[in-house]
Amino acid sequence: MDNLTLTKIEKEDFEQLFLLMSSAFPPEEYRPKEKQLALLDDDDYCATVLKENGKVVAFIAVWRLKGFAFAEHFAVEKEKRNNGLGSKFLKEYLKSLPLPLVLEVENLDDEIPKRRIDFYKRLGFIETDICYDQPNFHNSDKIIPLKIMFHPNGHELDIKTVKDEIFKNIYKRAKNGERI
């Protein structure tokens, strides 16, 4: 990854990260800007950025949960996609992670979600049968059907606890979907 650096985000890079996040995800899939910025002070949350000549070109935002890490967001700048950068970044990131990595993918029968699932499978992620509708961050009526995938990363994962941990710690919801 010549002239590219992988580092924990600094607050001065947040604007670039948020711009990339808002261009890569629909609004229901990320928090309002001020809430997203506040996460940088949470010890269980860490955003790692990939910079090219000082500019954020990719990032992964991860929560450390009980027995695994949860990638809430992973994005590569649109102009940098489809050239192997995302694969290189994720492989490097996994080397630094001492836990299995869990993530959500859209559970839709469309080309883009299928390509995304294939991308993760090529990197060693395993598809599960854990599916749910994402509680969105803006309380709109838009439903986002998701499926869990994970990379064991050389460790055991108790897959039965994954959804409960995500709902309790990320979405702040009980098993039945009610706010906690």
ZAMARGU-4260 file (C-alpha; in steps of 0.2 Angstrom, whole numbers, plus 5000, padded with zeros to 4 digits):
<rodrens>
0) 5000/5000/5000 | 5012/5013/4994 | 5010/5031/4999 | 4995/5024/5009 | 4994/5025/5028
5) 4982/5015/5040 | 4979/5024/5056 | 4967/5027/5070 | 4956/5042/5066 | 4961/5059/5073
10) 4947/5071/5076 | 4954/5083/5063 | 4950/5069/5050 | 4932/5067/5056 | 4925/5079/5042
15) 4933/5068/5028 | 4927/5052/5036 | 4909/5058/5038 | 4909/5065/5020 | 4914/5047/5014
20) 4901/5039/5026 | 4887/5050/5020 | 4892/5047/5002 | 4893/5028/5004 | 4878/5024/5015
25) 4860/5029/5015 | 4855/5041/5030 | 4846/5027/5039 | 4862/5018/5041 | 4872/5031/5050
30) 4870/5043/5065 | 4868/5061/5063 | 4884/5070/5062 | 4886/5076/5080 | 4881/5059/5087
35) 4894/5051/5075 | 4907/5063/5081 | 4903/5059/5099 | 4907/5041/5096 | 4926/5045/5094
40) 4926/5047/5113 | 4919/5030/5117 | 4932/5017/5122 | 4923/5003/5113 | 4922/5012/5096
45) 4937/5014/5085 | 4937/5021/5067 | 4953/5017/5057 | 4956/5026/5041 | 4967/5023/5026
50) 4975/5039/5019 | 4983/5043/5003 | 4993/5058/5003 | 4984/5064/5019 | 4967/5062/5012
55) 4955/5049/5019 | 4951/5036/5005 | 4944/5022/5015 | 4938/5018/5033 | 4932/5005/5045
60) 4922/5009/5060 | 4922/4995/5073 | 4914/4992/5090 | 4923/4980/5102 | 4909/4969/5109
65) 4909/4953/5120 | 4920/4940/5111 | 4920/4949/5094 | 4922/4965/5085 | 4908/4973/5075
70) 4911/4983/5059 | 4897/4995/5059 | 4904/5004/5043 | 4917/5000/5030 | 4919/5011/5015
75) 4931/5015/5001 | 4930/5032/4991 | 4920/5029/4975 | 4934/5034/4964 | 4945/5021/4973
80) 4934/5006/4972 | 4936/4990/4961 | 4955/4991/4961 | 4959/4980/4976 | 4961/4994/4988
85) 4946/4988/4999 | 4953/4970/5000 | 4971/4976/5004 | 4964/4988/5018 | 4953/4974/5026
90) 4967/4961/5025 | 4979/4974/5034 | 4965/4978/5047 | 4962/4960/5051 | 4980/4957/5055
95) 4979/4970/5069 | 4963/4963/5076 | 4964/4950/5090 | 4946/4945/5088 | 4933/4938/5075
100) 4926/4952/5064 | 4907/4953/5062 | 4898/4964/5049 | 4881/4966/5042 | 4877/4965/5023
105) 4860/4969/5015 | 4850/4954/5013 | 4842/4958/4996 | 4841/4949/4980 | 4850/4963/4970
110) 4866/4964/4961 | 4875/4976/4972 | 4872/4966/4989 | 4877/4950/4980 | 4893/4958/4974
115) 4896/4964/4992 | 4893/4947/4999 | 4905/4939/4986 | 4918/4952/4990 | 4918/4947/5009
120) 4917/4929/5005 | 4933/4930/4994 | 4942/4938/5010 | 4937/4923/5021 | 4920/4929/5028
125) 4907/4917/5032 | 4888/4920/5028 | 4876/4915/5042 | 4858/4913/5043 | 4856/4927/5056
130) 4845/4940/5047 | 4835/4955/5054 | 4829/4972/5049 | 4841/4986/5055 | 4834/4998/5067
135) 4838/5014/5057 | 4846/5029/5065 | 4834/5042/5060 | 4817/5033/5065 | 4811/5033/5047
140) 4800/5020/5040 | 4813/5013/5028 | 4817/4995/5032 | 4834/4988/5029 | 4835/4969/5029
145) 4852/4963/5035 | 4862/4947/5036 | 4877/4944/5047 | 4894/4938/5040 | 4909/4935/5050
150) 4928/4932/5048 | 4934/4920/5062 | 4952/4929/5061 | 4959/4914/5069 | 4947/4914/5084
155) 4932/4905/5090 | 4915/4915/5089 | 4899/4911/5098 | 4888/4915/5084 | 4872/4913/5095
160) 4876/4929/5105 | 4880/4940/5090 | 4863/4947/5086 | 4859/4950/5105 | 4876/4959/5107
165) 4873/4970/5092 | 4856/4975/5097 | 4860/4978/5115 | 4876/4988/5112 | 4874/4996/5095
170) 4856/4998/5092 | 4851/5000/5110 | 4837/4988/5108 | 4831/4973/5117 | 4829/4956/5109
175) 4811/4960/5104 | 4816/4976/5096 | 4810/4988/5109 | 4822/5003/5114 | 4832/5000/5130
</rodrens>
